[in-house]
Each structure stands twice: as C-alpha cells, then as structure tokens.
C-alpha cells in the first residue's frame, strides 16, 4: 500500500527520494499534465503524502486544470505536424515545471540540495522532452497518422505508469528511466551524426556545382590565351 509513504519524507529519503525525482522528472518531460494529475489524485486519495512544497498539487482546482490540459494534449499531440509545434511550445512548460516539482519534493533538504535537485529534474525532463521531440520528427513524414497516434499514446501511458511506479518502487522506476536515457543518448548521437553527414554531403555537392560552373570559364580563358 502507498499509505504512509512520504514524497520527500522519512518513507522516501536518500536513494528512494532520488529515484522518485528521477522518474517523475522524466515523466513530466513526456507529459507534464498527466504527471501532475496523477500525483494530485494519488495525494488527494490519501495514497501519497506530499511535502508542504507540493501540497498545491492535491488541490482539486489543480487536478481539474491539469486533467483538462491533459485531455487537450491527448488530441493535440496526435495530429501530425501540429504535434511538433505543440512540443516545441511545451519546451518552456515541461522543463521548468519539472524543476519546480523536484525543488518542492526536497523541501526538507538544504537550499543548496534543493537547487541541485531542481537542476537535475529540469535536465532529466529536458532529455525526455528532447527524445520525444526527436521521435516525432522521425515519424511525422510518415503518410499515415497511425504512427503518431501510437507513439503519443505510448508516451502518455509511460508518463502515468512511471509516476505511479515511482511512488511505490522509486528505485525500479529510476532504473527504467536510466535505460530510456541511455537509449535517448544513443539515438541523439546517431541523429547528430546523420545530420552532420548530410550537411557535409550538401556542402560537397555545392562545391562541386561551383567547380562545374567555373570550369567552362577557365577553359575559355585558356583558349583565348
């Protein structure tokens, strides 16, 4: 049972608290509204004891607002091309709010450790958000919308699952996130290499085209001489 567990309290301290912050930050990077709504509902149901810095999440107004925004995102995030604009806009929402959640979760710690937790939470959310955006860029050119819908539904499910799992088995949730972060790092490295190779090929083609255009002029000059 989750009853008695404390988000940042004695039930979730040390490695457990770190694991929970890692998992929740990653979930927020995927779908902030689903993450906030899940935390709020768990807290309001008495299954999770939030610290003072995050009591606001259990407020019905916050739960209703995050639930409404999640419903909007549920559809907006599944429209090819528009989902890219939506995710680009939410770069300025998911990352800072994830940092604030991490900061509030460590309200019992020193200000220096709170700041460190906020930076870590924001960085993890940024990695999750970046991986999500890169995946969308890869599938958007697909002529059918099924890939976008499947990918978005998977992200929504993963965000809710990680948030729930983090409140029960925070270390296990953090290990899952670590695997995803490793996968994102590998994919992003491959994307950067592919883009670099494409740019090099483009510049080589441009240089070749310039040389081809200049060749007749050089030949004419040589013949005239």
Number of C-alpha atoms within 10 A of each C-alpha: 7 15 12 13 18 20 27 26 18 12 14 18 16 11 12 23 24 21 23 30 32 29 32 33 36 34 32 32 33 30 29 28 28 28 28 27 25 22 26 25 18 21 22 18 12 15 17 22 24 24 17 14 17 22 14 14 22 23 15 14 11 16 22 14 15 21 18 15 15 21 13 12 20 18 13 17 24 21 17 22 15 13 21 20 13 15 22 14 11 16 16 11 14 26 26 21 20 30 27 21 22 30 25 23 26 27 18 15 14 10 12 9 14 20 18 16 24 26 19 20 30 27 20 27 30 24 22 25 24 19 21 20 19 16 16 22 16 11 17 18 12 12 9 11 14 14 16 24 17 12 17 24 16 12 17 22 15 18 26 24 17 27 27 21 18 24 27 18 14 25 20 17 24 24 14 14 22 16 11 16 17 11 13 19 14 11 15 17 12 12 14 11 12 12 12 12 12 12 12 12 12 12 12 12 12 12 12 12 12 11 11 11 11 11 12 11 11 11 11 10 10 9 8 7 6
